[in-house]
Amino acid sequence: MGYQTRIAAGAFIAVLAIGQAPQGLEDAQDRRSAEALVEEFERAGFSRQLEVGRQLVSLTDTQILRRLERRLTDHDRHVRANTAFVFAGLGDPRGFDVIVGILNDLSPRPEGQGIPGGRWSLDPQIRADRYYAVHVLGGLADERAVDLLLPWLADSDVNYKVAWALGEIRNTRAVKPLIEALRNNDALVRISAIQALVKLRAKESLPHIRALLNDQAMPRAGDRVPVAATAKAAVLELEQELSPRTSVQREALADYQGVYAYHGGTSIVLVAADTLLFAVIDEAKYPLRQSAATDF
């Protein structure tokens, strides 16, 4: 090999090495990132822990599961559920099974997370753990959970959260049971079912949601907004699927929903928001819509 040839070959090898270095560096950085996230996961409270779990899943690095495996049987069901979320998100079937197990588990247990202040007792801990399992199943959005969740729409401890989770999963098998849940005695369940049906784009639910347009019951938790307000917004959104709105009507609808979301369900706000609703239905009410919006 001549001198010029050796120089050319050396330059080619150098170029290859430079081209490969960033990938190796990127892999090393990912590894350090995964290790740091695992350490944070181990230290965090359950709410932050779930957020870290989502980041771990996004790395698609199944090697981390070995370090977290022991947490699948942690005495604290919130830690157990968060760990199972990571396993399920990375394709390990144990994760889904553990979350379902927590939902079905009514057995005694030591104190864990999830209960706001006050003295600890067993029954609230069981309710909090099962509620959290439903929350994690909704976050996974795994369609296998639909048939497992549907029977729990009849369970007063978790039914409103089950309705939410079914909306997150977005499988049409849930539409009929959610329509039936609109007749539940609990206003919070009715509101959760309405919101889930909107996420499912369930136009067949419109007659049933319209039946709640005069339902002034307030939910026992969450936003202080009556069932009727949620029903009105849902009807407007679902009707959009059937009859597209003008830009003016879309703006009025956004204002209508924003008034409720920001100001709550006081009587003054309800009157102003209904003025915005009329503007969605009848574009000629646009000046009234403008007036109502500027009142806030």
Backbone as a ProteinNet text record, in pm:
[ID]
protein_1_A
[PRIMARY]
MGYQTRIAAGAFIAVLAIGQAPQGLEDAQDRRSAEALVEEFERAGFSRQLEVGRQLVSLTDTQILRRLERRLTDHDRHVRANTAFVFAGLGDPRGFDVIVGILNDLSPRPEGQGIPGGRWSLDPQIRADRYYAVHVLGGLADERAVDLLLPWLADSDVNYKVAWALGEIRNTRAVKPLIEALRNNDALVRISAIQALVKLRAKESLPHIRALLNDQAMPRAGDRVPVAATAKAAVLELEQELSPRTSVQREALADYQGVYAYHGGTSIVLVAADTLLFAVIDEAKYPLRQSAATDF
[TERTIARY]
85.9	0	88.5	65.4	145.1	111.9	201.4	186.6	51.7	15	-109.8	-230.2	-219.3	-329.8	-348.7	-230.2	-240.2	-302.9	-267	-325.1	-476.3	-517.8	-660.8	-737.3	-678.1	-743.5	-755.9	-646.2	-651	-757.2	-768.4	-869.8	-1009.7	-1029.1	-1160.4	-1199	-1100.4	-1125.7	-1157.2	-1087.4	-1112	-1253	-1296.4	-1431.8	-1535.6	-1510.4	-1601.9	-1608.9	-1492.9	-1487.3	-1562.4	-1543.1	-1613.5	-1763.5	-1804.2	-1946.7	-2007.9	-1931.5	-1984.4	-1985	-1898.8	-1884.5	-2012.4	-2083.9	-2204.4	-2305.7	-2321.8	-2416.7	-2375.3	-2243.8	-2195.8	-2213.7	-2188.4	-2206.6	-2353.1	-2440.1	-2583.6	-2631.2	-2581.5	-2618.7	-2574.7	-2453.4	-2402.3	-2486.5	-2526.7	-2610.5	-2747.2	-2804.9	-2932.9	-2923.3	-2809.3	-2789.2	-2786.3	-2709.3	-2701.7	-2837.8	-2911.3	-3044.8	-3136.8	-3131.4	-3214.1	-3179.5	-3050.3	-3008.2	-3054.9	-3044.5	-3088.1	-3238.6	-3312.6	-3457.3	-3499.4	-3430.3	-3460.8	-3438	-3329.3	-3301.1	-3409.2	-3452.3	-3558.8	-3689.9	-3717	-3837.7	-3841.4	-3728.9	-3720.7	-3748.6	-3712.1	-3723.7	-3856.9	-3923.6	-4035	-4161.9	-4248.3	-4383.7	-4462	-4580.3	-4646.9	-4686.6	-4725.5	-4767.9	-4650.5	-4541.6	-4421.4	-4364.2	-4378	-4325.1	-4389	-4518.9	-4585.1	-4532.2	-4505.9	-4449.4	-4311.4	-4230.5	-4099	-4115.7	-4216.1	-4243	-4271.4	-4346.3	-4373.2	-4243.8	-4155	-4026.6	-3944.9	-3948.9	-3876.1	-3931.4	-4062.9	-4123.6	-4079.6	-4070.2	-4033.4	-3892.1	-3806.6	-3670.4	-3664.5	-3771.3	-3780.5	-3663.8	-3614.2	-3498.9	-3546.2	-3562.2	-3613.8	-3512.4	-3387.2	-3287.2	-3318.4	-3393.2	-3423.2	-3517.7	-3588.1	-3688.9	-3627.5	-3505.3	-3439.8	-3425	-3395.4	-3376.2	-3507.7	-3617.8	-3747.2	-3832.4	-3788.2	-3871	-3925.2	-3842.2	-3884.9	-4001.5	-4017.6	-4126.1	-4262.8	-4264.7	-4392.2	-4468.9	-4399.3	-4464.9	-4452.7	-4425.3	-4411.3	-4538.9	-4523.1	-4642.7	-4731.8	-4672.9	-4748.6	-4803.4	-4935.8	-4996.9	-4978.5	-4958.6	-4933.3	-4796.9	-4697.4	-4565.2	-4574.3	-4646.8	-4663.9	-4729.4	-4832.8	-4903.2	-4813.9	-4738	-4648.7	-4541.7	-4489.1	-4388.8	-4451	-4572.2	-4641.8	-4669.3	-4694.8	-4714.1	-4590.1	-4472.7	-4348.5	-4333.4	-4359.4	-4348.2	-4444.8	-4570.3	-4669.6	-4632.8	-4585.9	-4549	-4431.7	-4347.4	-4231.8	-4258.3	-4385.4	-4423.6	-4413	-4386.4	-4378.4	-4518.6	-4574.7	-4714.5	-4739.6	-4635.5	-4656.1	-4715.2	-4682.3	-4728.7	-4880.2	-4942.4	-5088.3	-5154.6	-5102.3	-5161.1	-5153.7	-5044.3	-5030	-5131.9	-5152.4	-5248.5	-5389.1	-5426.6	-5558.7	-5572.7	-5464.8	-5467.3	-5495.1	-5438.2	-5462	-5608.3	-5666.6	-5806.3	-5897.9	-5865	-5949.4	-5917.4	-5816.1	-5763.6	-5837.3	-5909.4	-5979.1	-5917.7	-5799.5	-5738	-5677.8	-5656.5	-5589.3	-5448.9	-5399.9	-5267.5	-5218	-5088.7	-5036.2	-5063.8	-5031.6	-5052.9	-4969.7	-5030.9	-4961.8	-4992.4	-4967	-4991.5	-5133.4	-5170.8	-5295.7	-5410.3	-5394.5	-5501.4	-5463.3	-5546	-5514	-5523.6	-5465.8	-5449.6	-5551.8	-5527.6	-5616.7	-5563.4	-5639.9	-5597.5	-5614	-5515.7	-5520.5	-5619	-5689.7	-5769.4	-5772	-5807	-5791.9	-5883.5	-6012.3	-6106.4	-6072.1	-6040.7	-5999.6	-5872.7	-5781.1	-5659.2	-5692.3	-5782.1	-5822.4	-5889.1	-5977.8	-6043.8	-5942.2	-5847.7	-5746.6	-5660.3	-5623.8	-5540	-5613.9	-5740.8	-5818.7	-5845.1	-5876.1	-5894.3	-5767.5	-5653.3	-5528	-5499.9	-5537.6	-5520.4	-5602.7	-5724.7	-5807.5	-5741	-5686.9	-5617.7	-5501.6	-5425.2	-5309.6	-5356.7	-5463.6	-5516.9	-5562.6	-5624.2	-5662.3	-5541.5	-5435.3	-5312.6	-5246.5	-5258.5	-5202.4	-5280.8	-5413.1	-5501.1	-5491.1	-5482.1	-5473.8	-5615.6	-5653.6	-5790.2	-5826.7	-5728.8	-5760.3	-5831.8	-5815.8	-5874.2	-6024.2	-6078.3	-6218.4	-6311.1	-6302.2	-6392.7	-6370.4	-6248.7	-6220.9	-6279.6	-6284.7	-6333.9	-6486.1	-6551.1	-6695.7	-6776.3	-6749	-6828.2	-6814	-6702	-6678	-6752	-6826	-6914.3	-7026.2	-7047.6	-7149.9	-7092.6	-6963.3	-6897	-6885.4	-6951.4	-6955.5	-6819.8	-6725.1	-6592.4	-6509.9	-6531.3	-6444.1	-6519.6	-6653.9	-6728.2	-6701.3	-6692	-6668.8	-6529.8	-6432.4	-6298.2	-6294.1	-6373.5	-6383.1	-6437.1	-6539.7	-6594	-6484.7	-6406.9	-6295.5	-6197.7	-6159.5	-6060.9	-6111.8	-6239.8	-6296.8	-6290.4	-6307.2	-6291.2	-6149.4	-6052.3	-5911.5	-5874.2	-5932.3	-5899	-5961.6	-6079	-6144.5	-6177.7	-6238.2	-6285.3	-6437.9	-6496.9	-6641.6	-6722.9	-6660.3	-6733.2	-6786.8	-6729.4	-6770.9	-6891.1	-6931.4	-7034.5	-7166.1	-7218.1	-7348.5	-7346.6	-7247.4	-7243.2	-7230.7	-7158.2	-7146.3	-7278.9	-7353.3	-7487	-7575.1	-7565.9	-7642.6	-7598.5	-7469.2	-7417.2	-7471.1	-7528.1	-7587.6	-7708.8	-7759.9	-7874.3	-7830.6	-7700.7	-7651.7	-7697.9	-7723.9	-7770.9	-7664.9	-7539.2	-7427.6	-7397.7	-7408.7	-7384.4	-7243.6	-7147.9	-7009.5	-6994.4	-7066.9	-7063.4	-7126.2	-7237.1	-7303.1	-7210.5	-7143.3	-7050.4	-6934.7	-6877.3	-6765.3	-6808.3	-6930.6	-6980.6	-7001.3	-7055.5	-7072.5	-6938	-6840.9	-6708.7	-6643.9	-6663.5	-6607.7	-6675.4	-6805.6	-6878	-6834.4	-6801.4	-6749.1	-6614.6	-6528.1	-6398.3	-6415	-6520.1	-6546.8	-6620.5	-6652.4	-6726.6	-6855.1	-6924.2	-7041.8	-7166.7	-7190.9	-7305.8	-7437.4	-7437.1	-7559.8	-7601.6	-7509.9	-7543.2	-7615	-7627.6	-7683.3	-7822.7	-7917.3	-8049.8	-8043.5	-7953.5	-7941.9	-7875.4	-7779	-7713.9	-7809.1	-7888	-7985.7	-8084.8	-8112.4	-8205.8	-8153.3	-8024.5	-7963.6	-7945.6	-8003.5	-7979.8	-8041.1	-8129.9	-8187.3	-8143.1	-8042.1	-7993.2	-7898.2	-7945.6	-7865.7	-7788.8	-7782.2	-7707.4	-7559	-7495.6	-7352.8	-7273.6	-7156.6	-7074	-7015.6	-6986.1	-6930.4	-6780.1	-6719.5	-6575.8	-6549.6	-6431.1	-6395.4	-6451.9	-6463.8	-6512.6	-6655.5	-6685.8	-6820.5	-6906.4	-6939.8	-7018.7	-7131.3	-7255.7	-7366.6	-7361.8	-7433.1	-7439.2	-7486.7	-7585.4	-7641.5	-7535.6	-7442.8	-7338.1	-7250	-7212.2	-7131.5	-7210.9	-7340.2	-7424.8	-7436.3	-7455.3	-7467.3	-7341.3	-7227.1	-7100.9	-7082.9	-7123.6	-7109.3	-7199.3	-7323.6	-7415.6	-7358.6	-7306.4	-7248.4	-7132	-7047	-6928.6	-6966	-7059.3	-7098.4	-7179.3	-7259.8	-7333.7	-7240.7	-7124.8	-7024.7	-6988.7	-6993.1	-6962.9	-7068.4	-7192.1	-7301.8	-7317.5	-7289.1	-7309.4	-7197	-7095.3	-6982.4	-7028	-6961.6	-6998.8	-6913	-6965	-6888.8	-6779.7	-6688.6	-6581	-6635.9	-6742.5	-6803.3	-6861.5	-6930.1	-6988.7	-6880.8	-6772	-6663.2	-6602.6	-6590.8	-6536	-6630.1	-6760.3	-6858.3	-6853.9	-6839.5	-6830.8	-6707.1	-6596.5	-6474	-6492.6	-6558.4	-6585.4	-6678	-6780.1	-6876.9	-6806.2	-6723.3	-6652.4	-6551.5	-6487.4	-6388.1	-6448.3	-6567.5	-6632.7	-6655.8	-6704.9	-6727.6	-6597.9	-6500.8	-6375.3	-6305.2	-6313.3	-6236.1	-6312.3	-6444.9	-6520.1	-6611.3	-6630.7	-6716.5	-6863.5	-6948.4	-7091.3	-7176.4	-7132.6	-7215.7	-7330.2	-7438.1	-7557.2	-7528.9	-7449.8	-7419.1	-7343.3	-7247.1	-7167.3	-7253	-7347.1	-7431.4	-7515.2	-7567.5	-7645.3	-7557.8	-7438	-7347.8	-7306.5	-7279.1	-7237.3	-7350.3	-7473.7	-7586.7	-7602.6	-7569.2	-7570.6	-7471.6	-7356.6	-7258	-7311.7	-7384.4	-7441.5	-7539	-7621.9	-7713.9	-7637.9	-7522.4	-7443.1	-7392.1	-7369.9	-7327.3	-7442.2	-7562.5	-7678.8	-7723.3	-7718.7	-7766	-7658.7	-7594.9	-7483.6	-7527.4	-7656.7	-7705.9	-7688.6	-7665.5	-7647	-7502.3	-7421.1	-7279.4	-7254	-7324.8	-7299.6	-7323.3	-7424.4	-7448.3	-7332.2	-7279.7	-7165.9	-7047.8	-7021.4	-6911.2	-6930.5	-7053.5	-7084	-7063.7	-7112.2	-7098.4	-6953.7	-6873.6	-6733	-6657.1	-6691.2	-6616.8	-6656.1	-6764.2	-6805.3	-6708.6	-6619.5	-6527.8	-6385.8
-119.4	0	123	217	337.2	438.1	537.4	638.8	709	752.8	826	737.9	609.4	516.8	501.1	489.7	474.7	597.9	717.1	841.6	843	803.5	803.2	705.1	584.9	483.5	531.2	594.7	645.7	752.7	839.3	944.6	885.2	779.2	714.7	651.8	583.7	521.1	627.5	740.8	849.9	904.4	918.6	967.7	871.8	740.4	640.4	650.1	665.7	672.8	794.6	906.4	1028.4	1009.6	942.3	920.8	829	734.6	639.9	696.8	791.2	841.4	899.9	982.2	1039.6	934.7	825.9	721.5	657.3	627.7	570.3	665.9	791.6	893.3	905	899.6	908.9	791.2	671.7	553.8	568.4	619.8	638.5	740.7	846.6	948.5	891.7	811.4	747.7	658.8	586.9	497.1	574.9	686.9	770.8	830	869.6	924.7	821.1	697.9	591	565.2	561.2	536.3	648	771.7	885.4	881.1	843.9	836.9	724	611.1	501.2	544.5	615.7	664.1	761.3	850	943.4	869.1	769.8	688.6	626.1	576.1	509.8	607.4	734.5	832.6	907	915.3	1008	961.3	1058.7	1027.5	974.8	917.3	841.5	925.9	1051.2	1133.7	1165.4	1212.4	1239.2	1108.4	1002.9	873.8	828.6	853	814.3	896.2	1025.2	1107.8	1057	1020.2	964.1	831.8	754.4	628.1	647.9	753.1	782.4	813.8	884.9	915.9	788.7	698.6	572.6	491.8	488.8	415.4	476.1	608.9	675.4	639.9	594	555.2	419	340.9	205.9	115.9	131.4	54	-51.3	-175	-280.7	-326	-285.1	-325.1	-268.7	-158.5	-98.5	-185.5	-276.6	-354.6	-441.7	-486.2	-568	-492	-362.7	-281.4	-251.5	-253.7	-218	-338.5	-456.2	-576.3	-596.5	-570.7	-595.1	-505.7	-392.2	-299.3	-350.9	-453.6	-510.7	-575.3	-601	-657.9	-565.3	-437.7	-341.6	-339.7	-324.2	-322.2	-202.7	-92.9	26.4	5	-6.8	-37	75.5	199	306.9	290.2	254.2	225.4	103.6	4	-117.8	-85.1	-1.8	34.4	114.8	208	287.9	201.1	107.9	15.3	-69.2	-117	-198.7	-118.3	11.1	97.2	94.2	102.3	99.4	-35.6	-143.1	-276.8	-291.5	-252.8	-265.6	-177.7	-56.6	34.8	-14.5	-97.9	-153.1	-295.5	-335.9	-462.1	-585.2	-568.7	-685.2	-714.3	-832.6	-861.6	-860.5	-872	-869.2	-736.4	-629.6	-498.6	-487.6	-523.2	-516.2	-603.2	-722.5	-815.6	-761.2	-695.4	-639.6	-528.3	-442.3	-331.7	-386.7	-483.4	-545	-611.7	-672.3	-735.1	-635.3	-515.5	-411.8	-369.3	-354.6	-315.5	-417.4	-543.9	-650.4	-685.7	-623.2	-662.1	-587.4	-660.1	-602.7	-649.2	-705.9	-765.9	-660.7	-695.8	-603.5	-569.9	-450.5	-404.9	-298.8	-273.9	-166.2	-29.8	74	210.1	236.3	302	339.3	483.3	518.2	654.3	668	792.2	816.2	866.5	868.8	919.4	1058.8	1159.8	1293.2	1296.5	1394.2	1404.5	1332.6	1329	1263.1	1128.8	1064.7	934.9	826.8	737.4	628.1	522	462.3	343.2	257	132.9	35.7	62.3	84.4	96.8	211.8	332.5	439.4	405.4	329.3	290.2	197	102.4	11	89.1	183.2	263.7	345.1	406.4	487.6	402.6	283.8	196.5	151.1	115.8	69.3	184.8	300.9	421.2	447.3	434	462.3	357.6	233.8	130.3	164	214.2	255.8	371.9	465.8	580.3	533.8	440.2	391.2	313.8	236.9	165.9	265.6	374.3	476.7	538.2	558.8	613.7	521.8	393.6	296.3	292.4	316	312.6	179	71.9	-63.2	-118	-152.8	-197.6	-325.2	-400.5	-520	-484.5	-360.7	-320.5	-295.5	-277.1	-236.7	-337.4	-464.3	-565.3	-585.8	-558.7	-571.4	-454.1	-337.1	-217.5	-207.6	-254.4	-233.5	-276.7	-392.7	-430.2	-333	-261	-169.6	-38	-18.1	97.8	91.4	-26.2	-43.2	-31.6	-7.2	0.1	146.2	184.4	325	378.8	291.6	338.6	391.1	334.2	368.4	400.3	399	405.8	531.8	647.3	769.8	770.1	709.8	701.3	597.9	492.9	393.8	459.2	543	613.5	697.3	767.7	846.9	757.6	645.5	556.9	501.7	468.7	418.3	525.3	649.6	757.7	770.3	748.8	756	641.8	524.6	408	419.8	483.5	514.3	390.8	293.5	175.3	178.4	157.9	174.9	70.9	-36.2	-131.8	-66.7	46.8	113.1	205.4	230.9	333.1	297.7	179.3	143.4	145.7	84.7	93.6	237.5	322.7	462.3	536	504.8	564	522.5	397.6	350.6	423.9	457.7	527.3	670.1	723.2	856.6	860.5	742.7	735.7	708.9	705.9	680.4	790	754.8	851.8	955.3	923.2	1010.3	1109.3	1239.5	1341.7	1332.4	1295.2	1285.8	1175.2	1065.4	956.4	1002.7	1074.6	1123	1215.8	1304.7	1397.3	1321.3	1225.9	1147.6	1068.7	1014.3	937.7	1028.5	1149.3	1245	1275.8	1307.6	1344.7	1229.2	1106.6	990.3	969.2	988.2	970	1071.7	1192.3	1292.9	1246.8	1195.3	1146.1	1032	952.9	840.6	884.6	1015.6	1070.5	990.5	957.8	869.9	951.3	975.3	1056.1	990.8	857.4	788.4	820	880.8	916.5	1050.8	1125.4	1260.5	1267	1180.4	1189.7	1170	1085.4	1055.8	1171.8	1236.6	1352.1	1471.4	1486.9	1596.6	1585	1463.6	1443.4	1502.6	1538.3	1593.3	1745.3	1809.4	1952.8	2039.5	1982.8	2057	2000.3	1915.8	1850.7	1946.3	2007.2	2106	2046.6	1914.3	1851.2	1884.2	1903	1935.1	1810.1	1791.1	1674.3	1688.5	1577.5	1577.8	1605.1	1605.7	1633.9	1696	1753.6	1814.9	1954.2	2001.7	2136.8	2152.4	2268.1	2297	2346.2	2253.6	2282.1	2179.6	2222.1	2126.1	2032.2	1922.8	1824.5	1890.3	1979.5	2043.8	2117.1	2182.6	2256.1	2161.8	2050.8	1951.3	1892.1	1867.4	1812.2	1907.8	2037.4	2136.2	2140.5	2148	2152.2	2024.8	1910.1	1782.6	1778.8	1825.1	1826.7	1911.8	2027.7	2115.8	2050.2	1983.7	1922.3	1804.2	1722.3	1606.1	1646.9	1751	1798.7	1853	1900.4	1947.3	1836.3	1711.8	1598.1	1585.7	1626.7	1611.7	1733	1851.2	1975.1	2072.2	2081.5	2170.6	2314.1	2382.7	2518.7	2621.5	2742.2	2852	2893	2974.8	3020.8	3101.2	3178.2	3256.6	3162.9	3058.9	2964	2888.4	2853.2	2783.2	2873.4	3002.9	3097.1	3110.1	3115.7	3125	3001.2	2884.5	2761	2760.2	2807.3	2812.6	2904.6	3017.6	3108.9	3044.5	2976.1	2909.1	2809.6	2726.1	2625.5	2690.5	2799.3	2866	2931.1	2988.5	3051.7	2950.4	2832	2728.8	2681.1	2658.5	2601.8	2696.1	2826.3	2921.7	2977.1	2996.8	3069	2980.9	2855.1	2769.9	2792.8	2738.5	2734.9	2832.8	2954.6	3051.7	3095	3145.3	3176.8	3285.7	3387.1	3495.1	3440.4	3354.3	3296.8	3208	3135.4	3047.4	3127.4	3242.6	3326.2	3374.9	3423.9	3471.9	3359.4	3243.5	3130.9	3085.5	3089.8	3053.4	3152.3	3278.1	3375	3333.9	3284.7	3234.4	3111.5	3027.6	2907.5	2944.9	3047.5	3090	3131.7	3192.7	3235.9	3117.4	3005.4	2885.9	2832.5	2837.8	2785.5	2880.5	3010.6	3110.7	3217.5	3218.9	3310.6	3456.1	3482.6	3620	3677.6	3588	3634.8	3675.1	3685	3714.7	3841	3954.5	4073.3	4044.6	3964	3927.8	3845.1	3757	3675.4	3762.6	3863.4	3953.8	4026.2	4071.9	4143.3	4053.9	3930.6	3838.1	3807	3791.2	3756.5	3870.3	3995	4106.8	4135	4074.7	4092.3	4024.3	3939.2	3863.8	3910.4
0	0	0	-97	-106.6	1.7	8.7	114.5	103.2	-20	-39	-4.2	-40	-10.3	138.9	212.2	358.4	421.7	370.8	423.2	400.2	281	247.2	333.7	354.7	437.3	580.5	630.9	768.3	784.4	685.6	692.3	690.6	610.6	602	735.2	798.9	929.8	1033.5	1028.1	1123.2	1107.6	982.2	957.2	1014.1	993.3	1048.2	1199.9	1262.8	1409.1	1460.1	1390.9	1431.5	1415.7	1306.8	1283.6	1387.3	1441.8	1539	1680.1	1707.7	1844.5	1901.4	1825.2	1883.1	1927.9	1850.7	1889.3	2020.9	2034.3	2159.7	2275.7	2249.7	2353.4	2391.3	2290.2	2315.7	2400.3	2369.1	2448.2	2593	2614.1	2750.4	2825.7	2755.6	2818.4	2854.3	2765.2	2793.6	2916.7	2927.8	3039.7	3171.2	3169.8	3289.8	3322.3	3218.2	3238.2	3302.1	3253.5	3308.9	3454.6	3485.1	3622.9	3716.1	3668.7	3750.5	3773	3670.1	3683.5	3777.1	3770	3862	4006	4029.5	4164.4	4210.8	4121.3	4158.1	4182.5	4101.6	4118	4257.1	4301.4	4432.3	4545.9	4528.4	4636.8	4638.2	4524.2	4507.5	4576.5	4611.8	4653.7	4534.7	4561.3	4455.6	4334.6	4355.9	4242.6	4150	4207.5	4128.8	4072.9	4148.3	4105.3	3974.1	3959.4	3834.5	3717.2	3739.3	3633.3	3591.9	3691.5	3661.2	3587.5	3627.3	3559.1	3411.8	3378.2	3237	3162	3228.3	3164.4	3143.2	3239.4	3224.7	3107.4	3094.2	2983.2	2850.3	2845.8	2720.2	2674.4	2767.9	2730.8	2662	2675.1	2615	2653.8	2774.9	2821.3	2921.5	2874.9	2961.7	3067.6	3055.4	3155.2	3293.9	3298.9	3428.9	3511.4	3447.6	3518.7	3627.9	3605.4	3708.7	3839.2	3829.2	3949.2	4020	3945	4003.2	4041.8	4007.4	4020.3	4161.9	4261.9	4400.1	4440.2	4371	4403.3	4357.8	4274.5	4231.3	4346.2	4456.7	4574.2	4694.7	4671.5	4780.8	4865.3	4996.5	5082.7	5051.9	5002.6	4965	4823.4	4812.7	4682.8	4581.2	4627.2	4532.7	4465.9	4544.1	4487.8	4395.9	4439.8	4359.7	4225.5	4227.4	4103.3	4009.9	4064.6	3980.2	3915.5	3992	3937	3826.8	3852.1	3753.1	3626.1	3641	3524.1	3434.6	3494.8	3418	3348.5	3421.5	3362.1	3245.3	3266.4	3159.6	3040.7	3068.1	2960.9	2878.4	2940	2868.2	2818	2820.8	2758.4	2844.9	2974.8	3063.3	3118	3090.3	3127.8	3277.7	3358.5	3503.2	3548.1	3477	3517.6	3517	3407.1	3395.9	3501.4	3520.3	3617.1	3759.5	3793.6	3928.1	3951.4	3853.4	3869.7	3888	3807	3820.2	3957	4002.5	4134.4	4245.8	4236	4337.4	4335.8	4216.8	4206.2	4273.1	4260.2	4314.6	4459.7	4516	4647.5	4759.7	4843.5	4958.7	5090.8	5084.3	5202.2	5295.2	5423.3	5516.2	5467.4	5507.2	5465.9	5563.4	5567.6	5652.2	5589.5	5662.7	5614.4	5489.6	5392	5268.8	5232.6	5108.8	5061.7	5006.4	4979.2	4908.8	4992.4	5125.1	5211.7	5258.4	5228.7	5279.8	5431	5499	5644.5	5730.7	5856	5950	5993.5	6080.7	6133.3	6027.4	6026	5928.6	5974.7	5879.2	5906.8	5781.1	5797.6	5689.5	5570.4	5593.9	5482.5	5387.8	5439.6	5346.9	5269	5332.1	5260.8	5144.6	5168.7	5061.4	4948.5	4983.5	4879.7	4800.2	4871.1	4802.9	4710.6	4752.8	4670.9	4545.2	4560.8	4446.2	4348.1	4402.7	4320.3	4238.2	4301.8	4232	4124.1	4150.1	4047.6	3923.1	3943.9	3830	3756.6	3832.8	3772.1	3683.7	3731.7	3655.5	3531.6	3544.3	3427.4	3320.5	3362.6	3266.9	3199.8	3277.1	3221.2	3120.5	3142.2	3047.5	2916.2	2927.4	2810.1	2736.3	2812	2756.3	2741	2619.3	2593	2667.4	2712.4	2791.4	2920.1	2965.3	3093.1	3084	2963.8	2950.9	3018.3	2979.9	3035.4	3184.5	3231.6	3374.8	3453.2	3391.2	3459.2	3460.5	3356.6	3343.6	3466.5	3526.3	3644.8	3760.4	3767.7	3879.5	3863.4	3752.8	3742.8	3845.9	3901.8	4005.9	4146.2	4157.9	4288.7	4331.4	4439.1	4479.5	4523.8	4552.7	4593.1	4475.7	4358.5	4244.3	4115.8	4117.7	3991.1	3910.2	3976.3	3898.5	3836.6	3904.3	3847.7	3735.7	3747.5	3640.8	3513.3	3527.7	3410.6	3344.7	3426.2	3371.6	3295.6	3356	3293.9	3161	3154.7	3029.6	2920.1	2959.7	2863.1	2813.2	2901.7	2862.3	2767.2	2789.5	2706.9	2567.6	2561.7	2433.9	2350.6	2415.2	2344.2	2343	2226.8	2213.2	2290.4	2338.1	2420.7	2548.6	2585.3	2708.6	2688.2	2565	2540.9	2608.9	2586.6	2643.6	2796.6	2862.1	3009.2	3059.8	2988	3030.2	3014.2	2910.7	2895.6	3014	3053.5	3169.9	3296.9	3305.7	3423.5	3434.6	3326.9	3331.7	3424.7	3459.8	3551.5	3695.3	3720.1	3855.6	3951.6	4074.6	4173.9	4211.8	4187.9	4226.5	4113.3	4142.7	4040.5	3984.6	4068.2	4021.4	3917.9	3936.3	3838.8	3707.3	3716.7	3594.2	3516.9	3588.6	3521.6	3458.3	3530.4	3475.7	3353.2	3356.4	3242.7	3121.4	3143.2	3032.8	2968.4	3051	2998.6	2922.8	2972.9	2904.2	2769	2763.7	2637.5	2533.3	2577.2	2483.9	2428.4	2515.6	2468.1	2368.4	2386.6	2297.1	2170.3	2161	2045.7	2024.5	2134	2130.8	2099	1970.2	1929.3	1968.3	1981	2020.3	2163.5	2239.4	2377.8	2387.9	2277.2	2282.3	2346.1	2308.2	2372.3	2523.5	2567.8	2710.7	2784.8	2720.6	2783.3	2784.9	2676.6	2674.9	2790.3	2832.8	2944.6	3075.3	3077.9	3199.7	3191.8	3092.2	3072.5	3182.4	3262.2	3375.3	3509.5	3507.2	3630	3702.5	3808.7	3881	3999.4	4008.7	4118.1	4107	4220.8	4225	4263.4	4204	4238.8	4379.4	4442	4577.5	4578	4462.9	4451.4	4315	4300.2	4172.5	4157.8	4034	4007.2	4054.6	4113.6	4162.3	4046.5	3960.2	3840.4	3834.5	3814.9	3813.6	3693.7	3707	3598.8	3469.4	3479.6	3360.1	3278.8	3346.2	3275.1	3194.3	3255	3183.3	3067.8	3090	2984.8	2867	2895	2787	2700.9	2767.5	2693.1	2610.5	2667.2	2595.8	2472.9	2487.8	2374	2261.1	2296.4	2195.5	2123.4	2200.4	2139.3	2050.8	2097.8	2018.4	1894.9	1908.2	1791.5	1684.2	1726.3	1630.8	1532.3	1579.5	1491.6	1380.9	1414	1318.6	1228.4	1284.4	1208.8	1240.8	1155.6	1183.1	1206.3	1299.7	1336.9	1262.1	1258	1200.2	1299	1251.6	1339.2	1456.1	1433.7	1541.3	1646.6	1602.1	1697.1	1773.8	1707.2	1776.9	1884.1	1853.7	1951	2071	2042.2	2150.1	2238.2	2176.6	2254.1	2342.2	2289.5	2370	2490	2468	2579.3	2681.1	2631.2	2718.5	2810.4	2751.4	2830.6	2924.4	2878.3	2961	3083.3	3069	3184	3294.6	3258.9	3359	3421.2	3337	3386.3	3482.3	3455.2	3534.1	3653.1	3636	3738	3822.9	3785.5	3865.4	3836	3921.5	3891.3	3968	3995.5	4063.1	3971.4	4030.6	3951.3	3848.3	3883.9	3789.5	3669.6	3698.9	3589.7	3501.6	3560.5	3480.6	3381.8	3423.5	3332.7	3217.3	3248.5	3143.4	3050.3	3107.2	3023.7	2934	2983	2898	2782.2	2805.4	2695.4	2587.3	2630.7	2533.7	2463	2535.1	2474.7	2363.3	2386.9	2282.9	2157.3	2175.7	2060.8	1980.3	2048.5	1976.3	1891.5	1950	1879.7	1769	1797.4	1702.3	1685.5	1570.9	1548	1558.1	1541	1550.6	1690.9	1789.9	1927.3	1953.9	1848	1867	1948.7	1926	2010.3	2158.2	2188.6	2328.4	2382.7	2297.8	2338.9	2375.6	2292.1	2319.9	2452.1	2476.7	2599.6	2721.3	2711.6	2823.9	2852.4	2747.4	2767	2833.5	2799.3	2857.7	3001.1	3048.8	3188	3284.2	3232.6	3319.1	3298.2
[MASK]
++++++++++++++++++++++++++++++++++++++++++++++++++++++++++++++++++++++++++++++++++++++++++++++++++++++++++++++++++++++++++++++++++++++++++++++++++++++++++++++++++++++++++++++++++++++++++++++++++++++++++++++++++++++++++++++++++++++++++++++++++++++++++++++++++++++++++++++++++++++++++++++++++++++++

